[in-house]
Amino acid sequence: MTTTIRTVNEFGETVGLRIVPDSPWFVSSEKIQLYDDMYHPAISTTNEFVERYERYRYVHEQLALNAQRSGYNLVDPETTRHILEGTPIIRVQRNEDGAEEEAATTITGWSGGHGNPDAAKYGKTQIPDFWTGERFMFEVSDVLADNNTRWFRQEASPTFIPDDDAPARFVCVEERYGVPIRIVADLVDDHLKCITAFPDYGDFPIEQRDGVQGNEKKRRKRNRRRRKSDKKDESKE
């Protein structure tokens, strides 16, 4: 058994080809040495080295794009700060006399802050570490300005109960360079105003999630079920 090692330069061009025997000691040292050289190899067999190399190429492509994919931000400064930096949710314990105890003050969660390196610690999805905050807001703005973006009406759910006078809320999940971005926006003066945005790696399509109106047919079907349920309740009374 042998493994074919293809050496690739920084432009993705093949500059060398080697075949090495699958001796456990020999192959592992050869592969590691070649991978750490200036020219990074791609190995023909599917293994961790191929994955590492593809990851290497993808990350460096994205780092190079950070300077190009920047410039305008359609989100207001306060919402931008909320998305990137966020605000800690603090629990304050008070004494019997009602005074706050500084030592007992703890952070129990985080609102926003998807650019925070500790975002995952508080159950938040983190902006890719190979994107700058400015790059993320540019991609968010690109989705907001894209006429092909598929928006869905966000209805009442356990996590979102709108007030009677609240503006209509819409949500979308669009992908940019392999990163799915979820944007929540309110309809204000016939324009969508971004409320928050973050990477969303959910398994289900957005139209199948709770609290999101996938299409008019589904909405009417839900309304019919609600009316039937209301009639049953009235008959019981």
C-alpha positions in Angstrom: 0.0 0.0 0.0 1.2 3.5 -0.9 0.0 7.1 -0.5 0.3 9.7 -3.2 1.4 13.1 -1.9 0.7 16.1 -4.1 2.7 19.2 -3.2 0.8 22.4 -3.9 2.0 26.0 -3.9 0.2 29.0 -2.5 -1.7 29.4 -5.8 -3.2 25.9 -5.7 -0.9 24.6 -8.4 0.7 21.2 -8.2 4.4 21.5 -8.1 5.4 18.0 -7.0 4.2 14.4 -6.8 5.6 11.7 -4.5 4.6 8.2 -3.7 5.5 6.9 -0.3 5.0 3.4 1.3 2.4 3.0 4.0 4.9 2.2 6.7 3.4 3.6 9.9 6.6 5.1 11.2 7.9 6.4 7.8 4.6 7.8 6.5 3.6 9.7 9.6 7.0 11.4 9.8 7.0 12.2 6.0 3.5 13.6 6.0 4.0 15.8 9.0 7.3 17.1 7.7 5.9 17.8 4.3 2.8 19.5 5.7 5.0 21.8 7.8 7.1 22.9 4.8 6.6 26.2 3.0 4.6 24.3 0.3 1.7 22.6 1.9 0.8 19.1 0.4 -2.6 17.8 -0.4 -2.7 14.0 0.0 -4.8 12.0 -2.5 -6.3 9.7 0.1 -9.2 11.0 2.3 -7.6 11.7 5.7 -7.0 14.3 8.2 -4.2 15.9 6.2 -6.5 16.6 3.3 -9.0 18.2 5.7 -6.3 20.3 7.3 -5.0 21.5 4.0 -8.5 22.4 2.7 -9.2 24.2 5.9 -5.8 26.0 5.5 -6.7 27.2 2.0 -10.3 28.2 3.0 -9.1 30.3 6.0 -6.4 32.0 4.1 -8.8 32.8 1.2 -11.2 34.4 3.8 -8.4 36.3 5.5 -7.5 37.8 2.1 -11.2 38.7 1.5 -11.5 40.6 4.8 -10.0 43.8 3.2 -12.1 43.5 0.1 -15.5 42.6 1.8 -15.7 45.8 3.9 -16.7 49.3 3.5 -20.4 49.9 4.2 -22.6 48.9 7.1 -26.4 49.3 6.8 -26.9 48.6 10.5 -27.0 51.4 13.0 -24.1 51.8 15.4 -26.0 50.7 18.5 -27.2 47.5 16.9 -23.7 46.9 15.5 -22.3 47.2 19.0 -24.9 44.8 20.3 -24.2 42.2 17.7 -20.4 42.3 18.0 -19.8 43.3 21.7 -23.0 42.6 23.4 -24.1 43.2 27.0 -23.6 40.9 29.9 -26.7 39.8 31.8 -25.9 40.3 35.4 -27.5 38.8 38.5 -27.2 41.0 41.5 -27.7 39.5 45.0 -28.9 41.8 47.6 -28.4 41.9 51.4 -31.4 41.7 53.8 -31.4 45.5 53.9 -31.7 45.7 50.1 -28.1 46.8 49.4 -26.3 45.2 46.6 -23.4 42.8 47.3 -20.6 43.4 44.8 -19.0 40.1 45.6 -22.2 38.3 44.8 -22.7 39.9 41.4 -22.3 37.3 38.6 -22.7 37.2 34.9 -25.5 34.7 34.1 -25.7 35.1 30.3 -24.9 37.4 27.4 -27.1 39.5 25.2 -25.6 39.7 21.7 -21.8 39.7 21.7 -21.3 37.3 18.8 -17.9 38.8 18.1 -16.8 38.0 21.7 -14.2 35.2 21.9 -16.1 33.8 24.9 -19.4 33.8 23.0 -19.7 30.0 23.0 -19.3 30.0 26.8 -22.6 31.8 27.1 -24.4 29.7 24.4 -23.9 32.1 21.6 -22.7 31.3 18.1 -19.5 33.1 17.4 -18.5 35.0 14.3 -15.8 33.0 12.5 -12.4 33.8 13.9 -11.1 34.4 10.3 -13.6 37.2 9.8 -13.2 40.6 11.3 -16.2 42.3 12.9 -16.3 44.8 10.1 -16.4 41.9 7.6 -19.3 40.3 9.4 -21.3 43.5 9.3 -20.5 44.0 5.6 -21.9 40.5 4.9 -25.0 41.3 7.0 -25.5 44.5 5.0 -25.0 42.5 1.8 -27.9 40.2 2.8 -30.1 43.2 3.7 -29.5 44.8 0.4 -29.9 41.6 -1.7 -33.3 41.5 -3.4 -33.1 37.7 -3.6 -33.0 37.3 0.2 -35.9 35.1 1.4 -37.6 36.7 4.4 -40.1 35.0 6.6 -42.6 36.5 9.0 -41.8 35.7 12.6 -45.0 34.9 14.5 -45.5 34.5 18.2 -43.5 31.7 19.8 -42.3 30.8 23.3 -39.2 33.0 22.7 -41.0 35.8 20.8 -44.3 37.3 22.0 -44.9 40.6 20.2 -46.8 43.5 21.7 -50.0 44.6 20.1 -48.4 47.7 18.6 -45.1 46.1 17.7 -43.9 46.3 14.1 -44.0 43.2 12.0 -40.9 41.1 12.5 -39.1 39.2 9.8 -36.2 36.7 9.8 -33.9 35.2 7.2 -30.9 32.8 7.0 -28.6 33.4 4.0 -25.2 32.0 3.4 -22.1 34.0 2.6 -18.8 32.2 1.9 -19.9 29.1 3.7 -21.3 30.9 6.8 -25.1 30.9 7.3 -26.1 34.3 8.7 -29.4 34.7 10.5 -30.8 38.2 10.5 -33.9 39.4 12.5 -35.4 42.7 11.3 -38.5 44.8 12.1 -40.5 46.4 9.3 -40.3 50.2 10.0 -41.6 52.7 7.5 -41.6 50.1 4.7 -38.0 49.3 5.4 -36.4 46.4 7.2 -34.4 47.5 10.2 -31.9 45.0 11.5 -32.5 44.0 15.2 -29.7 41.4 15.5 -27.6 39.1 13.4 -25.4 36.0 14.1 -24.2 32.8 12.5 -26.9 30.2 12.5 -25.9 26.5 12.1 -29.4 25.1 12.7 -30.1 21.7 11.1 -33.7 22.6 9.9 -34.6 25.0 7.1 -35.8 28.3 8.6 -39.3 27.8 7.1 -39.7 24.7 9.3 -38.9 26.3 12.6 -41.3 27.3 15.3 -42.5 30.9 15.2 -41.6 31.4 11.5 -44.2 31.6 8.8 -42.9 29.5 5.9 -45.7 30.4 3.4 -49.3 31.6 3.2 -50.7 28.0 2.9 -49.1 26.9 6.2 -50.3 30.1 7.9 -53.9 29.5 6.8 -53.7 25.8 7.9 -52.5 26.9 11.4 -55.3 29.5 11.6 -57.9 26.8 10.8 -56.6 24.6 13.5 -56.7 27.5 16.0 -60.3 28.3 15.0 -61.4 24.7 15.4 -59.7 24.6 18.8 -61.5 27.9 19.9 -64.9 26.4 18.8 -64.3 23.3 20.9 -63.4 25.4 23.9 -66.6 27.5 23.4 -68.8 24.4 23.1 -67.4 23.1 26.4 -68.4 26.3 28.1 
